[in-house]
């Protein structure tokens, strides 16, 4: 879909209390998607459009959750097409330093000059089709600045009032939107979700999950704790795992040993409830290095063979995608952290629209993962790929439609990608820049044809 079609499909059913607001939302989403990351003054086509965009973002009657609900319903409808879905979850901080809004935001553990909004996102991903389906849940909140540095108070706070309750709250919302389809969903979470109450809730609702363990718990299978018990398990074989570059860490490939076993987690001494029967999958890099890869995964999925264990590890490997999404949302794509709006409510409205645009940006990455026989017309119109071919290859068009992989490579190159690291993988940023340049070429072509017809 082009940006106009996408905006109407995603937000056209939003209930904002007045159909004129919905019309303005669709128009604004299209405008932002055409040129993400730039201020209204740079992307609106007229002073009237700019004023309309600002009035919408400042309208106190426009609820950010109502905007998001429209997008969630579209994602839920798309989910029905897939037999297996991963719900990839993570939390991020959206930070701002400009003084006009700092007093309305909360602390984010990044120094005294920064305030922000916390956001917990859930993406649906179809591993069998290698398809990012969409954003199905996102909660946002701010921390009370007076609680900064008071971690000891958390032990006295009821579970339902803790920030960590976000994991269970997300599952409640996910289940409400997907209904019976929830049986085909596996939640994939990092160590922060290793919370007894959360695991207990998921089991009680028969929800499926893969959660990376944060602590070596007591288990009923042994007097040893979980990690010590796992160290004595017989290796089921090895696997290579790619570790992406992050911060000062270099990209590399780790060779890990795989172990698995059924385990029953005992109830923590300070909790009430029942023991939790799960499966354990471990993968450990045998290296004398503090940065050696070591994953302890807890899952509801039956694991009775090496193949089963490898599936669990692959599911967890996809969790990087939600981090990629947050990066595209905050900086590399829609660049919401550079927005200069004057109130928390205004920021939330723009942040929510941009959250769905960021999904659209990240979806481009999966063109590379498609089989060679998949046509690029999955993402590009016939006119679009032909213009891309003429721009990048030659004026002689091919007899058959090029593949998705071809579209990925040429869009990336159009965006300035050089593949200097020889990985064959382009960043979201250059892919989107290539996509935007192609849209400009399309607009120029259509304008030229229109003028030619008039003449």
C-alpha angles and dihedrals in degrees: 000000000000117000094266092053092045094051092050092046093049102040106015093100096047113135104219097155094258127053090221089064090052090051090051091047091054091048093048093047090052091049093049092046091052091059111010120194098028126109121255092253090063100045108034114097098220141013088255091055091048092050091047091051093050092045090053094049090047095045108118090201091063109091117208091211090056089054090051094046091063091055094046091055090054091051091048090053091050091049091065089072094065132074095206130029134182117212101210112199136189143142128234138176121237104206135199133180104184111115098227092075105023095095092059095051133071137238118282103183093254103111135286095288094062133074127170157153123269117222130190112199132193119196124189114223127182106214096189092057095030088232130147100219099188150266111312102171139013129168124191130195143154127230121236105253090219091066094060111127094010102111092143090069091065094075089063095048119098114249093245090057097048124100088238089067085081090089093059093040090054091052091050091053093043092053092047092054098042101037112180090001087073087083088071095050127096115194111220114199140169127237094285088074093059092109120139094222092049094049090046091051093049092051093047090055093043090241117161121233150163111208125177109232117242099187138032101249130197112263133195094228094070146009085240121085120254100269094046090048090050092052089064096051119110114255115252092200140285138288135188117233124193113226111204124224111264129171107319093345116107122225113256144152119251125201110215137186115233126219132169141179142154110263137185115212114215121229109266113251092246095047137076124222143066135310114269119233110209143141123257126214120183131186119184132180109224097222135121093236131114088222094054112136114254121167124182107190127191118198145169090216113105109252113193103142143030089260090056091049091050090053091055091050091049091051090053092046088063090063089088087074094074089053089051088050093052090050091052090047099047105034123346098050122016092008094210093167089070094054112120103207122151105228141035093243092053090049092050093054093051092041091054095051090046091051090069094042088055090057089054090052094050092047088070090069092068094064086085093057096057122105117261092252094060110105121234087230084086086080107010129056116235089255092049098051092044091054089046090051092050091047097046107025119016144307090258109088121218123251092237132043111264121244130260089251089058090051090050093052096044095045089051092049090047086055092053102267115159100175089226091164091052093228097126087228122115125201122252088245097060092041091055092045088053091048091051092049089052090052088053090051090050092050091049091049093050091047091051091050090049092051091046090054092049092051 
